[in-house]
Amino acid sequence: MAKVYVFMLAVYCVAVCSLAVTDEEIDKFLDVCIDSKHHKSKPGPEADVFNNTFHCTPWKDHACCKANTTYKIKRDGAFSLYRMHWDQCNKTMSPKCRRYFEIDTCMYECSPYMKPWITTDPKSKVTRKERFQDVPMCKKDCDEWFDACKDDFTCSDNWGDQSTWNWTKQGNMCKMECKTFKEYFGGPENFCNKIFNYSWKYTEGKAGEDCMTLWPNGTTNINKKVAEKYARELLTAKSSASTVASGIMGVVLLAGSVYVV
């Protein structure tokens, strides 16, 4: 009799573990913004303002950023937001390189599809409590971003590492020597991974399936599909682990009670 009960409980555990995570669970899981100085607590539409300014427009229907954040990005990049100068080494960043950093900042501030990669940021004391890490960024985007910036000058090999700068009331000042992006990073993979302290991860594959794009412009935000894929994997693994643990405990207790009797 004990063997029958154990077998039935094991079968039940396997059946429950195989249940698919629902779309509703995934939507709820993804419906957050990172806990940061300029982010909203929940994503929502900013359509009218975004359409009028044509800045950060891919996120106009579902954004973690507010309208005034996009104005600041358009006006002076990341200086008003974080006192971060993009023009370094007494040189002005080229327009094509600047545009990519604008796009990157839009993605960081506005994208609502980052939950699978959100982690705490113990090093930041002012601007944020959370960050995202190792977000799969498409090889094509990384290649094009690096190509646009490779001949521009910088004085840091990791813009997200606060220790590489001298911070003053005027913002980030050079601490390391001035070199081109190409001299510091070598190629697009190292550049994409390291420019913002491993927020991005250089990833081969198809946009909207295997990796994200910096500018998901279109009728739908294809980055959502990538986030949904990773969310499903995370939630399924979490649910399965929890169910297996409960099932094992149930088997032990049932077996024990049967043998005691």
C-alpha positions, 0 to 999 in steps of 0.5 A: 500500500505504501508503494502505491501512495508513493507512486501516486504522489510522485506522478502528481508531482511530475504532472504539476511540474509540467504545467505551463506558466500562464501569459497572465503570470508573465505579464504580471511578472514583467509589469515593473520598472527598476527602482531608480531615481528617474523611473516610474514605479509602473510602466504606462503610456506617454503617447502624446508627449513622445509623439510630439518630441519624437524622442524615445518614441518606441516606448511611447505606449508603455514606458518606465520613463516620464516625459521630462526625462526624455526632454533631458535626454534630448537636451543634454544626454545624461548630464541633467539626469546624472551629471554625466558628460559624454563629451570628454578629453576636451573633444565633442562627441560625434553626432553619430556616436552621440545618437547611439548613447541617446538611444541607449539612455532611452532604453535604460530609462524607458524600457519596461521589459527588464525584469528578468535581468533586474538585480540589486545595486549595492554600489549606488547610494544616490541614483538607484537601488536596482540595475539590470545586468547581462541583458542580451543585446543583439550583435548587430546593434553592438557592432553598429554602436561600436562602429559609430563611436570607435574613433571618438575619445573617452577616458574610461574603459567602463562608464558604469564603474564610478571609480574610473572617474573623478566626480565633482560638482561639475560632473564626471572628470577624466581620471584615466588617460584619453584614448579612442573607444577602439583603443580602450575596448578593442572591438564591439563585444568588449565594448557592448559588455563593458561600456556600462558595467555589464548591463548589456551582453553581446548576443548573436541571434535574431532580434525579438527572439534571441536578443534585444535591439536598442531601438525597437521601432515598429507596431509592436515592441519586439523586445517584449517577446525576448523578455517573455521568453526569459520570464517564462523560463525563470518562472517555470524553473521557480515553479518546478523547483517549488513543486518538486520540494513540496512533492519530496516532502509529501512523499517523505511524510506519507511514506513515514506515516504509512510505515508507522501504521 
